[in-house]
Amino acid sequence: MIRKRKHDEQPSSQPHIKKPRNAFMLFLTEQRPKVAAEKGMKGSAAVNAAVGQKWNALSKEEQARYYEEAEAERRLHAQLHPGWSTADNYGKKRKRVRRRAAAASRDQDGRLLSPVYTVIFL
């Protein structure tokens, strides 16, 4: 039996707001198509690894441009979505309680035959 998750069944009341991109993500977005065409790579992991090597090879001054862009994007995001937190994108955790089943799983001497648990989501 396939069980659907609760959040799949109910449409969210708020739209999903993406986090602002950090400096490396800005660099990755810019460089990924170039590196893929340059090296003829198709796999995302291989391209990302090559871009990561390029990022590490950049000087601090070259990286500074991306850090400044990321800071500007972060400020714009804060203006567009005041009071937003990354926690808003994630579901609230439900407490999971495990309880042993009643005497049905014990023998005549009161010894436990097999542990039986009931999972209750609060």
Secondary structure as GFF3:
##gff-version 3
##sequence-region A 1 122
A	DSSP	alpha_helix	6	9	.	.	.	ID=ss1
A	DSSP	alpha_helix	23	39	.	.	.	ID=ss2
A	DSSP	alpha_helix	44	57	.	.	.	ID=ss3
A	DSSP	alpha_helix	60	80	.	.	.	ID=ss4
A	DSSP	three_ten_helix	86	89	.	.	.	ID=ss5
A	DSSP	beta_strand	96	100	.	.	.	ID=ss6
A	DSSP	three_ten_helix	103	105	.	.	.	ID=ss7
A	DSSP	beta_strand	117	121	.	.	.	ID=ss8
###
